[in-house]
Amino acid sequence: AEGQVEVETEVPELSEEEIRGAFDEFKGDFYQTPPMVSAIKKDGVPLYKLARQGKEVKRDPRFVHVYSYRIDGIELPEIQFTVKCSKGFYVRTYAHDIGQKLGCGAHLSALRRTRSGKFDLERSVTFDELKNGDRDAIVEKMLSLPDVSRLRGA
């Protein structure tokens, strides 16, 4: 949204069924092409560094999985959604691909990761809590060394 606008397209009056149909096309197993702005390396150089130099290189599609999605709100031109996906999944690319399927394009205006592997928001601590919060409450949310070892399969 902050970059240079390359194309502007009107968002048609889309029905909820049309929107769900587009999301359904990207459910389960499929291949996704990683964006240029990613940490994937090409000849030892992260793609985001090449993108900053104005270069674009061929990226091989990667196998990903969408376990589920939920449409949380539709107020065109905005659609709010939640997606449960595999590692290596690019949500910005997901939004772009769904926009292409709907014929109007799309980008994310916000992104919030609520879980990564075994880590979720339940045990998270904000910076303000870390700085000013109750020490015992913070320690209670921390993982012990044996917990961390079990996460790593030790």
C-alpha positions in Angstrom: 0.0 0.0 0.0 2.9 2.3 0.6 4.8 1.5 -2.7 4.3 3.1 -6.1 0.9 2.3 -7.6 1.3 0.3 -10.7 -2.3 -0.6 -11.5 -5.6 0.6 -10.1 -8.7 -1.5 -10.7 -12.3 -1.0 -9.6 -13.7 -3.5 -7.1 -16.9 -4.9 -8.5 -19.9 -5.6 -6.3 -18.9 -9.1 -5.3 -21.3 -11.4 -3.5 -20.3 -13.4 -0.5 -20.6 -16.5 -2.6 -18.1 -15.2 -5.2 -15.7 -14.2 -2.4 -16.0 -17.6 -0.7 -15.5 -19.3 -4.1 -12.2 -17.5 -4.6 -11.0 -18.4 -1.1 -12.1 -22.0 -1.7 -9.8 -22.2 -4.8 -6.9 -21.7 -2.3 -7.7 -24.3 0.3 -5.9 -27.6 1.0 -2.7 -28.4 -0.9 -1.4 -26.2 -3.7 1.7 -24.5 -5.0 2.4 -20.9 -4.1 5.1 -18.7 -5.7 7.1 -16.8 -3.1 7.2 -13.0 -3.4 10.3 -11.1 -4.3 10.2 -9.5 -0.9 11.1 -12.7 1.1 14.1 -14.2 2.9 14.4 -17.0 0.3 17.9 -16.9 -1.1 18.9 -16.9 -4.8 22.6 -17.6 -5.3 23.2 -16.8 -1.6 21.4 -13.4 -1.7 18.0 -12.9 0.0 15.3 -12.0 -2.5 14.3 -8.9 -0.6 17.8 -7.5 -1.2 17.4 -8.2 -4.9 14.0 -6.6 -4.9 15.4 -3.4 -3.3 17.8 -3.2 -6.2 14.9 -3.4 -8.6 15.7 -6.9 -9.7 13.3 -9.7 -10.2 14.3 -13.3 -10.5 12.4 -16.5 -11.3 11.1 -18.2 -8.1 10.1 -21.8 -8.0 6.5 -22.4 -6.6 6.5 -24.1 -3.2 4.0 -26.7 -1.9 1.9 -25.1 0.9 -1.4 -26.0 2.7 -4.3 -24.0 3.9 -6.0 -26.0 6.7 -8.9 -23.6 7.0 -9.9 -20.0 6.5 -12.6 -17.8 8.0 -14.1 -14.7 6.5 -14.4 -12.3 9.4 -16.0 -9.4 7.6 -16.9 -8.1 4.2 -17.1 -4.3 3.7 -16.0 -3.9 0.1 -13.4 -3.0 -0.9 -12.1 -4.7 2.3 -12.4 -8.3 3.3 -11.1 -9.4 6.7 -10.1 -13.0 7.0 -8.2 -15.5 9.2 -6.2 -18.3 7.7 -4.7 -21.4 9.3 -1.8 -22.4 7.1 1.4 -24.5 6.8 4.9 -23.1 7.4 6.4 -21.4 4.4 3.1 -19.8 3.5 2.9 -16.2 2.3 -0.3 -14.5 3.4 0.5 -11.4 1.3 0.7 -13.7 -1.8 -2.5 -15.5 -0.7 -4.3 -12.1 -0.7 -2.8 -11.2 -4.1 -3.8 -14.5 -5.6 -7.4 -14.3 -4.3 -7.6 -10.7 -5.7 -6.5 -12.0 -9.1 -9.1 -14.7 -8.9 -11.8 -12.1 -8.1 -10.5 -10.0 -11.0 -9.8 -6.9 -9.1 -6.4 -7.4 -7.4 -5.7 -7.2 -3.7 -3.1 -6.4 -1.0 -3.0 -6.7 2.7 -3.6 -3.6 4.8 -2.8 -5.5 8.1 -1.3 -8.8 9.1 -1.2 -10.3 12.5 0.4 -13.7 13.2 -1.5 -15.3 16.1 0.5 -18.6 16.1 3.8 -20.0 15.0 4.3 -23.7 15.6 3.6 -24.3 19.3 3.8 -20.6 20.1 0.6 -18.6 20.3 -0.7 -15.4 21.9 -1.8 -17.0 25.1 1.7 -17.0 26.5 2.9 -13.9 24.8 4.0 -10.8 26.6 3.8 -7.2 25.3 6.9 -5.0 25.6 5.0 -2.8 28.1 4.3 -5.9 30.3 7.9 -7.0 30.0 9.1 -3.5 31.1 6.5 -2.6 33.7 4.5 -5.8 34.4 4.3 -8.2 37.4 7.5 -10.3 37.4 5.8 -13.4 38.6 3.1 -13.2 35.9 5.8 -12.8 33.2 7.9 -15.8 34.6 4.7 -17.9 34.6 4.4 -17.4 30.8 8.0 -18.3 30.1 9.1 -21.7 28.9 11.4 -23.7 31.0 14.6 -25.2 29.5 13.0 -28.7 29.5 9.9 -27.3 27.7 12.2 -25.7 25.1 14.1 -29.0 24.7 10.8 -30.9 24.1 9.9 -28.4 21.4 13.1 -29.1 19.6 12.5 -32.9 19.8 15.3 -33.5 22.4 
